[in-house]
Amino acid sequence: MIRLGVDTGGTFTDFVMMDSSQLKVHKVLSTPSNPALAVIQGLQDLGVLGKEVDIIHGSTVATNALLERRGARLALITTAGFEDLLTIGRQTRRELYNIMVEERRPLVDRQFCFGLSERIGYDGQIILSLDLKALDRLIQKLKRNKIESVVVCFLHSYANPAHERKVGEKLARSNIYFSLSSDVLPEYREYERASTTAINAYVAPLMDRYINHLEKELGGASLKIMQSNGGCLSAAAARKKPVTTILSGPAGGVVGASAIAFQAGFRRLISFDMGGTSTDVSLCDGAIMTTTETEISHLPLKLPVIDIHSVGSGGGSIAYLDEGGALRVGPQSAGADPGPICYGKGEEITVTDANLVLGRLDPGHFLGGTMKIYPEKAHKAMAEFARKLNLKAEELAEGIIRVADATMERAIRVISVERGYDPRDFALVSFGGAGGMHACSLASRLRIPVVIVPKNAGVLSALGMLLSDVVKDYSRSVLIRNEKISLEEINRLFEPLINQARQDLFKEGFTSGRLRLLRFLDVRYVGQSYELTVPVSARFRHDFNRLHLRRYGYADASRPVEVVNLRVKAIGLTDKPPLPKLEKRGKPLSQALLDERLMIFEGQKFKARIYDRQHFEPGHEFDGPAVIVDYESTAVLPPGWQARVDRFGHLIMRTKK
């Protein structure tokens, strides 16, 4: 069976195809107006369109719809008196001292937020029955206003979903898309529950159409969609809960990076994914780390997702002068169309253009020599911009790189230093088309001792999708205080979630021997507002105190705790293709040498070697400065650094001792 990972990025759509004997990579320019066109084009290029292949797809459809606010026309149905739920939120401001801060923009217009007479208590008891006649009148109003999708979020529905289910049945009979908060996020905190459900309802119609279109074009292929939690799920499940796919592309990258690092012997890593429009970083301390505290476009998303921090700094990020005359880079991006100036159509200088001017990108071997780029256009535009600042073109180019690096350095500090981790204890795993050109510079800034640039680094997110399992997350709010907590009681409360998880994975085709059910608790000190997640064990209080100490700098073992939520991560183990070892044929490193060119570092010019990565063999070692070109990515080895090729073809880079 052929397996294919497909990752839709801002500039390129990446493909990694694996069968029993080989791995093949391919890239095509993304088609932002209709991402499916690039997917179909790539499958045609690979000769597998319409064939029986197993496809795992990282989609940006839901993400882009949310960021660009072009999802469904929404309405909210909630408990009467709580119609302003999404507008009020937590009554917090993103920028406390900015009196001009942008107003909160919920996904649902206030005029389409409706309250129904009903009430369920915190313990699940029905206090006031649902007004079904008012519901019928409301559905007619939704139709008159051409509402495309409905968010249903009643107070305390996590404790008893009966009223939400009745609303769902009526909406289904009226052929209106809907999302029930008790299905999407059965947890307390009505604002976060409503926000997460609203995101799901907002992107559901668009995602449904996209998946339908893809499945018709794919013919006999099996389609799975990558999720934000690092696992994949069937296309049918993705239709029901598209909110789980919001960060699917970056999640695939973290899965791939962790697999590569573990394979190379490094259990602690920071993944660094620099693409065309953004950079995504994540810290893995022996395992992929997840969080339930995420915001997308300033909207709370409370589902478990891989703990990824994103910034608007990528190869296509545009350089410009702000109102004060300072140099800025990003978050605006040239994307795939028109792209950087050196691509031939762009008109604004980008990070990619700066790397080209500094000699860190080889114009003769871009995308394996299959894509023509225009260095003379980049040099001319850089010189014109530099004259405005009384600089040389090379000085401006280095300034652009330094500004971009500073943005990415701050992102890495957010997930490491600010959370109690020392970057010097980790390896930096760099991937994405542009990551290898900046990784060593960032490692020097943060004193990270090792940089790993994996083989096929430019398509690692697509490769990570091939290495993912089917993963489903389940949760339930219980709010049990210290004096009532026992391991026996916790086990009893977990039973419904465990049974549901087993049934769902059985439906996906997994047998008992291929299931892994992991249990977790959201715990806090009594009186706190937020929780930390720890595995279920007799020592969960000890584990919570230890984690609290690391995260916040203090812990109090004498203080009573409260278990807020139960969580189950259900994993269906898939057959993963083995990553091939690099063949050793005994050829010298000189066989990989393509050319020499001048590179600029810190204002100095260096003669650098250009290597073709396809001719590397295990054990090859070389010193910087050097440029390593591959079909889908470029890596830069600065002066004072050395690189070694391991048995899988990964580049292990360190500073010279």
C-alpha positions as CSV (number, residue, x, y, z in Angstrom):
1,M,0.0,0.0,0.0
2,I,1.4,3.4,-1.0
3,R,1.2,6.0,1.7
4,L,1.3,9.7,1.0
5,G,1.7,12.7,3.3
6,V,0.5,16.1,1.9
7,D,1.1,19.4,3.6
8,T,-0.4,22.6,2.3
9,G,1.8,25.5,3.1
10,G,1.7,29.2,2.4
11,T,4.2,29.0,-0.5
12,F,4.5,25.3,-1.4
13,T,2.4,22.2,-1.1
14,D,4.7,19.3,0.0
15,F,4.3,15.6,-0.8
16,V,6.1,12.6,0.7
17,M,5.3,9.3,-0.9
18,M,6.4,6.0,0.7
19,D,6.0,2.4,-0.3
20,S,7.8,-0.7,1.0
21,S,11.0,0.1,-0.9
22,Q,11.5,3.9,-1.3
23,L,10.7,7.4,-0.3
24,K,9.9,10.1,-2.9
25,V,9.4,13.8,-2.3
26,H,7.7,16.5,-4.4
27,K,6.7,20.1,-4.1
28,V,4.3,22.3,-6.1
29,L,3.4,26.0,-5.6
30,S,0.4,26.3,-3.4
31,T,-2.9,27.6,-4.8
32,P,-4.3,29.9,-2.1
33,S,-7.6,30.5,-3.9
34,N,-8.3,26.8,-3.9
35,P,-5.8,24.6,-2.0
36,A,-7.2,21.4,-3.6
37,L,-5.8,22.4,-7.0
38,A,-2.2,22.1,-5.8
39,V,-3.0,18.8,-4.1
40,I,-4.5,17.3,-7.3
41,Q,-1.6,18.7,-9.3
42,G,0.9,17.0,-7.1
43,L,-0.9,13.7,-7.2
44,Q,-0.9,13.9,-11.0
45,D,2.8,14.7,-11.0
46,L,3.5,11.6,-8.9
47,G,1.2,9.4,-11.0
48,V,-1.1,8.3,-8.2
49,L,-4.2,10.4,-8.8
50,G,-7.2,8.0,-8.8
51,K,-5.2,5.1,-7.4
52,E,-5.6,3.2,-4.1
53,V,-3.3,5.2,-1.9
54,D,-3.5,6.1,1.8
55,I,-3.3,9.9,2.1
56,I,-2.7,11.9,5.3
57,H,-3.4,15.5,4.6
58,G,-2.4,18.6,6.6
59,S,-4.9,21.2,5.6
60,T,-4.9,24.9,6.0
61,V,-8.5,25.4,4.9
62,A,-9.9,25.8,8.4
63,T,-6.9,27.9,9.6
64,N,-7.1,30.3,6.7
65,A,-10.9,30.6,6.9
66,L,-10.5,31.6,10.6
67,L,-7.6,34.0,10.1
68,E,-9.2,35.7,7.1
69,R,-12.7,35.7,8.6
70,R,-14.4,34.0,5.6
71,G,-16.2,31.2,7.3
72,A,-19.9,30.5,7.6
73,R,-22.6,33.0,8.6
74,L,-23.1,32.0,12.2
75,A,-25.8,32.2,14.9
76,L,-25.5,31.4,18.6
77,I,-28.2,29.7,20.6
78,T,-27.6,29.9,24.3
79,T,-29.4,30.1,27.7
80,A,-31.6,33.1,27.9
81,G,-29.7,35.9,29.6
82,F,-26.3,34.9,28.3
83,E,-26.6,36.2,24.7
84,D,-23.6,38.5,25.2
85,L,-21.3,35.6,26.2
86,L,-19.0,35.8,23.2
87,T,-18.8,39.6,23.3
88,I,-18.0,39.9,27.0
89,G,-15.6,37.0,27.2
90,R,-13.5,37.1,30.3
91,Q,-13.6,40.9,30.4
92,T,-9.8,41.0,29.8
93,R,-7.8,43.1,27.4
94,R,-4.9,41.8,25.3
95,E,-2.9,45.1,25.9
96,L,-3.6,46.4,29.4
97,Y,-2.2,49.9,28.9
98,N,-3.3,50.5,25.3
99,I,-6.4,52.7,25.2
100,M,-6.7,52.1,21.5
101,V,-6.6,48.3,21.7
102,E,-8.6,46.6,19.0
103,E,-12.1,45.6,20.0
104,R,-12.9,41.9,20.5
105,R,-14.4,40.5,17.3
106,P,-16.5,37.4,18.0
107,L,-17.3,35.1,15.1
108,V,-21.0,35.6,15.7
109,D,-22.6,39.0,15.1
110,R,-24.5,40.2,18.2
111,Q,-27.8,40.4,16.3
112,F,-27.6,36.6,15.7
113,C,-27.0,35.7,19.3
114,F,-30.3,34.2,20.6
115,G,-31.3,33.1,24.1
116,L,-33.8,30.2,24.8
117,S,-35.7,29.7,28.0
118,E,-34.0,26.6,29.7
119,R,-31.7,26.0,32.7
120,I,-29.6,23.0,33.8
121,G,-27.8,23.2,37.1
122,Y,-24.1,22.6,37.7
123,D,-24.9,19.1,38.9
124,G,-26.8,18.2,35.7
125,Q,-30.3,18.6,37.2
126,I,-32.9,20.2,34.9
127,I,-34.1,23.3,36.6
128,L,-36.2,24.8,33.7
129,S,-37.3,22.7,30.7
130,L,-36.3,23.8,27.2
131,D,-39.0,25.9,25.5
132,L,-39.6,23.9,22.3
133,K,-42.1,26.2,20.8
134,A,-39.7,29.1,21.0
135,L,-37.1,26.9,19.4
136,D,-39.3,26.3,16.4
137,R,-39.9,30.0,16.0
138,L,-36.2,30.6,16.3
139,I,-35.4,28.1,13.5
140,Q,-37.7,29.9,11.1
141,K,-35.9,33.1,12.0
142,L,-32.5,31.5,11.3
143,K,-33.8,30.4,7.8
144,R,-35.0,33.9,7.0
145,N,-31.6,35.4,7.9
146,K,-29.8,32.8,5.8
147,I,-27.8,31.4,8.7
148,E,-25.4,28.8,7.5
149,S,-24.2,27.2,10.7
150,V,-25.4,27.4,14.4
151,V,-23.4,27.3,17.6
152,V,-25.4,25.7,20.5
153,C,-23.9,26.4,24.0
154,F,-26.2,26.1,27.0
155,L,-25.1,26.8,30.6
156,H,-23.8,23.6,32.3
157,S,-24.5,21.4,29.3
158,Y,-21.2,19.6,30.1
159,A,-23.0,18.1,33.0
160,N,-26.2,17.2,31.1
161,P,-26.4,17.6,27.3
162,A,-30.1,16.8,27.0
163,H,-31.3,20.3,26.0
164,E,-28.5,20.8,23.5
165,R,-29.3,17.4,21.9
166,K,-32.9,18.4,21.4
167,V,-31.8,21.6,19.7
168,G,-29.5,19.6,17.5
169,E,-32.2,17.2,16.4
170,K,-34.5,20.1,15.4
171,L,-31.6,21.8,13.4
172,A,-30.7,18.5,11.7
173,R,-34.3,18.1,10.5
174,S,-34.1,21.7,9.1
175,N,-30.8,20.9,7.2
176,I,-28.8,23.5,9.1
177,Y,-25.2,22.9,10.1
178,F,-24.7,23.0,13.8
179,S,-22.2,22.3,16.5
180,L,-23.1,21.3,20.1
181,S,-20.7,22.5,22.8
182,S,-21.4,19.2,24.7
183,D,-20.0,17.3,21.7
184,V,-17.1,19.7,20.9
185,L,-15.9,20.5,24.4
186,P,-17.9,19.0,27.4
187,E,-16.0,21.1,30.0
188,Y,-17.0,23.9,32.3
189,R,-16.1,27.5,31.5
190,E,-18.8,28.6,29.2
191,Y,-16.9,31.3,27.4
192,E,-14.0,29.0,26.3
193,R,-16.6,26.2,25.5
194,A,-18.6,28.6,23.4
195,S,-15.6,30.0,21.6
196,T,-14.2,26.6,20.7
197,T,-17.7,25.5,19.5
198,A,-18.0,28.7,17.5
199,I,-14.7,28.0,15.7
200,N,-16.0,24.5,14.8
201,A,-19.3,25.8,13.5
202,Y,-17.6,28.6,11.6
203,V,-15.3,26.4,9.5
204,A,-17.5,23.2,9.3
205,P,-19.4,24.0,6.0
206,L,-16.2,25.1,4.3
207,M,-14.3,22.1,5.4
208,D,-17.2,19.8,4.4
209,R,-17.1,21.2,0.9
210,Y,-13.4,20.9,0.7
211,I,-13.2,17.3,1.8
212,N,-16.1,16.4,-0.5
213,H,-14.3,18.0,-3.5
214,L,-11.0,16.2,-2.6
215,E,-12.7,12.8,-2.2
216,K,-14.4,13.1,-5.6
217,E,-11.1,13.9,-7.3
218,L,-9.1,11.3,-5.3
219,G,-11.2,8.4,-6.5
220,G,-10.2,5.2,-4.7
221,A,-7.8,6.8,-2.3
222,S,-8.3,6.7,1.5
223,L,-8.2,10.2,3.0
224,K,-7.2,11.1,6.5
225,I,-6.8,14.6,7.9
226,M,-4.0,15.6,10.3
227,Q,-5.1,17.1,13.6
228,S,-3.6,19.7,15.9
229,N,-3.0,17.1,18.6
230,G,-0.4,15.3,16.5
231,G,-2.6,12.5,15.3
232,C,-4.8,12.0,12.2
233,L,-8.4,11.1,11.9
234,S,-10.7,9.9,9.1
235,A,-12.2,12.4,6.7
236,A,-15.7,11.7,8.0
237,A,-14.6,12.5,11.6
238,A,-12.9,15.7,10.4
239,R,-16.2,16.8,8.8
240,K,-17.9,16.6,12.2
241,K,-15.1,18.2,14.2
242,P,-13.0,20.4,11.9
243,V,-11.8,22.5,14.8
244,T,-9.3,19.8,15.5
245,T,-7.5,20.5,12.2
246,I,-6.8,24.2,12.9
247,L,-3.0,23.6,13.4
248,S,-2.7,20.4,11.4
249,G,0.3,21.4,9.3
250,P,2.6,22.6,12.1
251,A,1.6,19.5,14.2
252,G,2.9,17.2,11.4
253,G,6.2,19.0,11.6
254,V,6.6,18.4,15.3
255,V,5.7,14.7,14.9
256,G,8.4,14.4,12.2
257,A,11.0,16.4,14.1
258,S,10.6,14.4,17.3
259,A,10.9,11.1,15.3
260,I,14.1,12.4,13.6
261,A,15.6,13.6,16.9
262,F,14.8,10.4,18.7
263,Q,16.3,8.4,15.8
264,A,19.5,10.6,16.0
265,G,19.8,9.9,19.8
266,F,18.4,13.2,21.1
267,R,15.4,13.0,23.5
268,R,15.2,16.7,24.2
269,L,14.6,19.0,21.3
270,I,13.2,22.3,20.1
271,S,11.5,22.0,16.7
272,F,12.0,25.0,14.4
273,D,9.8,25.0,11.3
274,M,10.5,28.0,9.1
275,G,8.3,28.1,6.0
276,G,7.3,30.8,3.5
277,T,4.9,32.8,5.7
278,S,5.5,31.8,9.4
279,T,7.8,30.1,11.8
280,D,6.5,27.5,14.3
281,V,8.5,26.3,17.3
282,S,7.7,23.6,19.9
283,L,9.6,22.1,22.8
284,C,9.7,18.3,23.4
285,D,11.1,17.2,26.7
286,G,11.3,13.5,26.0
287,A,7.8,13.5,24.4
288,I,5.6,15.8,22.4
289,M,4.0,18.4,24.7
290,T,0.4,19.5,24.4
291,T,-1.7,22.3,25.8
292,T,-5.3,23.2,26.1
293,E,-4.6,26.9,26.5
294,T,-4.4,28.2,22.9
295,E,-5.6,31.2,21.0
296,I,-6.2,31.4,17.3
297,S,-6.8,34.9,15.8
298,H,-7.4,36.1,19.5
299,L,-10.1,33.4,20.0
300,P,-9.7,30.8,22.7
301,L,-9.4,27.2,21.5
302,K,-9.6,24.9,24.5
303,L,-9.0,21.5,22.8
304,P,-5.7,19.6,23.3
305,V,-3.2,20.8,20.7
306,I,0.6,20.4,20.3
307,D,2.1,23.2,22.2
308,I,3.3,25.3,19.2
309,H,4.2,29.0,19.2
310,S,3.9,30.7,15.8
311,V,5.3,34.0,14.6
312,G,4.9,35.8,11.3
313,S,8.5,35.4,10.2
314,G,9.2,33.2,7.1
315,G,11.1,33.1,3.9
316,G,8.4,35.2,2.2
317,S,8.1,37.8,5.1
318,I,8.3,41.3,3.7
319,A,10.8,43.9,4.8
320,Y,9.6,47.5,5.2
321,L,10.1,50.7,7.1
322,D,7.6,51.6,9.8
323,E,6.2,55.0,10.6
324,G,9.3,55.8,12.8
325,G,11.7,54.8,10.0
326,A,12.7,51.5,11.7
327,L,13.3,48.3,9.7
328,R,10.6,45.7,10.1
329,V,10.2,42.2,8.7
330,G,6.8,40.5,8.6
331,P,4.2,39.4,9.5
332,Q,3.0,40.4,6.0
333,S,4.2,37.8,3.5
334,A,4.6,37.7,-0.3
335,G,3.3,34.1,-0.1
336,A,3.3,31.9,-3.2
337,D,1.9,34.6,-5.5
338,P,3.5,36.9,-6.2
339,G,6.3,35.5,-3.9
340,P,9.7,37.0,-3.2
341,I,11.3,39.3,-5.9
342,C,13.8,36.6,-6.9
343,Y,10.8,34.4,-7.9
344,G,10.2,36.7,-10.8
345,K,6.8,38.3,-10.0
346,G,7.2,39.8,-6.6
347,E,7.8,43.5,-6.0
348,E,8.6,43.7,-2.3
349,I,11.8,42.5,-0.6
350,T,11.6,39.4,1.5
351,V,13.8,37.3,3.8
352,T,14.5,35.0,0.8
353,D,15.8,37.9,-1.2
354,A,18.1,38.9,1.6
355,N,19.5,35.4,1.9
356,L,20.1,35.4,-1.9
357,V,22.0,38.7,-1.8
358,L,24.2,37.4,1.0
359,G,25.1,34.3,-1.0
360,R,23.3,31.9,1.3
361,L,21.0,30.7,-1.4
362,D,22.3,29.2,-4.6
363,P,20.4,30.4,-7.6
364,G,21.6,27.5,-9.8
365,H,20.2,24.7,-7.6
366,F,16.9,26.2,-6.2
367,L,14.3,23.4,-5.9
368,G,16.8,21.0,-7.4
369,G,17.3,23.3,-10.4
370,T,13.7,22.9,-11.5
371,M,12.6,26.4,-10.6
372,K,14.3,29.5,-12.1
373,I,15.0,32.4,-9.8
374,Y,16.3,35.9,-10.7
375,P,19.1,37.1,-8.5
376,E,19.6,40.2,-10.5
377,K,16.1,41.4,-9.6
378,A,16.7,40.8,-5.9
379,H,20.1,42.7,-6.0
380,K,18.6,45.6,-7.8
381,A,15.6,46.0,-5.4
382,M,17.9,45.6,-2.4
383,A,20.2,48.3,-3.7
384,E,17.3,50.7,-4.3
385,F,15.9,50.1,-0.8
386,A,19.4,50.4,0.8
387,R,20.0,53.8,-0.8
388,K,17.0,55.2,1.2
389,L,18.9,54.2,4.4
390,N,22.4,55.2,3.2
391,L,23.4,51.5,3.4
392,K,25.0,49.1,1.0
393,A,22.8,46.3,-0.3
394,E,24.6,43.7,1.7
395,E,24.3,45.7,4.9
396,L,20.6,46.0,4.4
397,A,20.3,42.3,3.7
398,E,22.1,41.4,6.9
399,G,19.9,43.8,8.8
400,I,16.8,42.0,7.4
401,I,18.2,38.7,8.5
402,R,19.0,40.0,12.0
403,V,15.4,41.4,12.4
404,A,13.9,38.1,11.3
405,D,16.2,36.1,13.5
406,A,15.3,38.3,16.5
407,T,11.6,37.5,16.0
408,M,12.3,33.8,15.8
409,E,14.6,33.9,18.8
410,R,11.8,35.5,20.9
411,A,9.5,32.7,19.8
412,I,11.9,30.0,21.1
413,R,12.4,31.9,24.4
414,V,8.6,31.8,24.9
415,I,8.5,28.0,24.8
416,S,11.7,27.5,26.7
417,V,13.1,30.1,29.0
418,E,9.7,31.6,29.9
419,R,8.6,28.1,31.0
420,G,11.5,27.1,33.0
421,Y,13.6,25.3,30.4
422,D,17.2,26.0,29.5
423,P,17.7,26.0,25.7
424,R,21.3,24.8,26.2
425,D,19.9,21.4,27.3
426,F,18.2,20.9,24.0
427,A,19.0,20.2,20.3
428,L,17.4,22.5,17.7
429,V,15.7,20.5,14.9
430,S,15.4,22.7,11.9
431,F,13.2,22.1,9.0
432,G,10.9,23.9,6.5
433,G,12.3,25.3,3.2
434,A,14.0,28.2,4.9
435,G,14.8,26.8,8.4
436,G,18.3,25.5,7.6
437,M,19.5,29.0,6.5
438,H,18.8,30.4,10.0
439,A,19.2,27.5,12.4
440,C,22.9,27.9,13.3
441,S,22.5,31.7,13.8
442,L,19.6,31.1,16.2
443,A,21.5,28.4,18.0
444,S,24.4,30.8,18.5
445,R,22.1,33.4,19.9
446,L,20.5,31.0,22.4
447,R,23.7,28.9,23.0
448,I,22.0,25.7,21.8
449,P,24.8,23.2,21.4
450,V,23.5,21.1,18.5
451,V,21.5,21.8,15.3
452,I,19.9,18.9,13.4
453,V,18.9,19.5,9.8
454,P,17.0,16.3,8.8
455,K,17.2,14.7,5.5
456,N,14.2,16.0,3.4
457,A,14.0,18.9,5.9
458,G,11.9,20.9,3.5
459,V,9.0,18.4,3.5
460,L,9.3,17.2,7.1
461,S,5.8,18.2,8.0
462,A,4.5,15.9,5.3
463,L,6.8,13.1,6.4
464,G,5.5,13.6,10.0
465,M,2.0,13.0,8.8
466,L,3.1,9.6,7.5
467,L,4.5,8.8,11.0
468,S,1.4,9.8,12.9
469,D,-1.2,7.6,14.6
470,V,-4.9,8.1,14.8
471,V,-5.5,10.1,17.9
472,K,-8.8,11.1,19.6
473,D,-9.2,13.2,22.7
474,Y,-12.0,13.0,25.3
475,S,-12.6,15.1,28.3
476,R,-15.1,15.5,31.2
477,S,-15.4,18.1,33.9
478,V,-15.8,16.7,37.4
479,L,-14.6,19.4,39.9
480,I,-13.7,17.1,42.8
481,R,-12.0,18.6,45.8
482,N,-9.1,17.1,47.8
483,E,-11.2,15.4,50.6
484,K,-13.3,13.4,48.1
485,I,-10.5,12.3,45.7
486,S,-9.4,8.7,45.7
487,L,-7.9,6.7,42.9
488,E,-10.9,4.3,43.0
489,E,-13.3,7.2,42.4
490,I,-11.2,8.5,39.6
491,N,-11.1,5.1,37.9
492,R,-14.9,4.9,38.2
493,L,-15.4,8.4,36.6
494,F,-13.1,7.5,33.7
495,E,-15.1,4.5,32.7
496,P,-17.6,6.3,30.3
497,L,-14.7,8.1,28.5
498,I,-12.7,4.9,28.2
499,N,-15.7,3.0,26.8
500,Q,-16.4,5.8,24.3
501,A,-12.8,5.9,23.2
502,R,-12.7,2.1,22.6
503,Q,-15.9,2.2,20.6
504,D,-14.7,5.1,18.4
505,L,-11.4,3.4,17.6
506,F,-13.0,0.1,16.9
507,K,-15.2,2.0,14.3
508,E,-11.9,3.3,12.7
509,G,-10.8,-0.3,12.2
510,F,-8.4,-0.8,15.1
511,T,-8.3,-4.0,17.2
512,S,-7.7,-4.1,20.9
513,G,-4.0,-4.9,20.4
514,R,-3.5,-1.6,18.5
515,L,-5.1,0.7,21.0
516,R,-3.3,2.9,23.6
517,L,-5.6,4.7,26.1
518,L,-3.8,7.4,28.2
519,R,-5.5,9.0,31.1
520,F,-4.7,12.5,32.5
521,L,-6.1,14.9,35.2
522,D,-6.4,18.7,35.1
523,V,-5.4,19.6,38.6
524,R,-5.2,23.0,40.5
525,Y,-4.9,24.2,44.0
526,V,-8.3,25.0,45.5
527,G,-9.0,28.6,44.8
528,Q,-6.9,28.8,41.6
529,S,-8.4,29.7,38.3
530,Y,-6.4,27.5,35.9
531,E,-5.0,24.0,35.9
532,L,-2.0,21.9,35.1
533,T,-2.3,18.5,33.4
534,V,-0.6,15.4,34.9
535,P,-0.9,11.6,34.2
536,V,-3.3,9.5,36.4
537,S,-1.4,7.7,39.1
538,A,-1.4,7.3,42.9
539,R,1.3,10.1,42.9
540,F,-0.7,12.7,40.9
541,R,-0.5,15.2,43.7
542,H,3.3,14.9,43.9
543,D,3.5,15.2,40.1
544,F,1.3,18.3,40.1
545,N,3.4,20.0,42.8
546,R,6.6,19.3,40.9
547,L,5.1,20.6,37.7
548,H,3.7,23.7,39.5
549,L,7.2,24.4,40.9
550,R,8.7,24.3,37.4
551,R,6.1,26.4,35.7
552,Y,5.5,29.0,38.4
553,G,8.5,28.8,40.7
554,Y,6.7,27.6,43.8
555,A,4.6,24.7,45.2
556,D,2.7,24.1,48.4
557,A,2.3,20.4,49.2
558,S,0.1,21.2,52.2
559,R,-2.5,23.0,50.2
560,P,-5.6,21.1,49.1
561,V,-6.0,20.4,45.4
562,E,-9.0,20.0,43.0
563,V,-9.4,17.7,40.0
564,V,-11.2,19.8,37.4
565,N,-11.2,17.7,34.3
566,L,-10.6,14.1,33.3
567,R,-8.8,13.5,29.9
568,V,-8.3,10.5,27.8
569,K,-6.0,10.4,24.8
570,A,-7.0,7.4,22.6
571,I,-4.3,6.3,20.2
572,G,-4.9,3.9,17.3
573,L,-1.4,2.6,16.3
574,T,-0.8,2.8,12.5
575,D,1.8,0.9,10.4
576,K,4.6,3.4,10.0
577,P,7.1,3.2,7.2
578,P,10.7,2.7,8.3
579,L,12.9,5.7,7.7
580,P,15.6,4.5,5.2
581,K,19.2,4.5,6.2
582,L,21.7,6.3,3.9
583,E,23.6,4.0,1.7
584,K,27.4,4.0,2.2
585,R,29.2,3.6,-1.1
586,G,32.7,4.7,-0.1
587,K,32.7,7.9,-2.2
588,P,34.7,10.9,-0.9
589,L,33.1,14.2,0.2
590,S,34.5,15.8,-2.9
591,Q,31.8,14.0,-5.0
592,A,29.2,16.2,-3.3
593,L,31.1,19.5,-4.1
594,L,29.2,21.5,-6.7
595,D,30.9,24.9,-6.6
596,E,32.3,27.7,-4.5
597,R,30.8,31.2,-4.0
598,L,31.2,34.2,-1.7
599,M,29.0,34.5,1.4
600,I,28.7,37.4,3.8
601,F,28.6,37.0,7.6
602,E,28.9,40.0,9.9
603,G,30.0,42.2,7.1
604,Q,32.9,39.9,6.1
605,K,33.1,38.0,2.8
606,F,34.0,34.3,2.9
607,K,34.6,31.8,0.2
608,A,32.1,29.0,0.9
609,R,31.6,25.6,-0.6
610,I,28.3,24.5,-2.1
611,Y,27.5,20.8,-1.5
612,D,24.8,18.7,-3.1
613,R,23.2,16.8,-0.2
614,Q,22.2,13.9,-2.5
615,H,25.8,12.8,-2.7
616,F,26.5,12.8,1.1
617,E,27.3,9.5,2.8
618,P,27.3,8.5,6.5
619,G,30.5,9.8,8.2
620,H,31.1,12.7,5.9
621,E,32.3,15.8,7.9
622,F,33.1,19.3,6.8
623,D,33.6,22.8,8.2
624,G,31.8,26.1,7.5
625,P,31.2,28.3,5.7
626,A,29.2,26.1,3.4
627,V,25.8,25.9,1.7
628,I,24.1,22.5,1.5
629,V,21.5,22.3,-1.2
630,D,18.7,19.8,-1.5
631,Y,15.7,19.5,-3.8
632,E,13.4,21.0,-1.3
633,S,15.5,23.1,1.1
634,T,18.8,24.8,1.7
635,A,21.0,24.7,4.8
636,V,23.8,27.2,5.8
637,L,26.8,26.2,7.8
638,P,28.4,29.5,9.1
639,P,32.1,30.0,9.8
640,G,33.1,28.4,13.1
641,W,30.6,25.5,12.7
642,Q,31.2,21.9,11.5
643,A,28.8,19.3,10.2
644,R,28.6,15.5,10.3
645,V,26.3,13.3,8.2
646,D,24.8,10.5,10.4
647,R,23.6,7.0,9.1
648,F,20.2,8.3,8.2
649,G,21.5,11.3,6.2
650,H,20.7,13.9,8.9
651,L,23.1,16.8,9.3
652,I,24.4,17.1,12.9
653,M,25.9,20.6,13.3
654,R,28.0,21.9,16.1
655,T,30.3,24.8,16.8
656,K,34.0,24.0,16.6
657,K,35.7,23.4,19.9
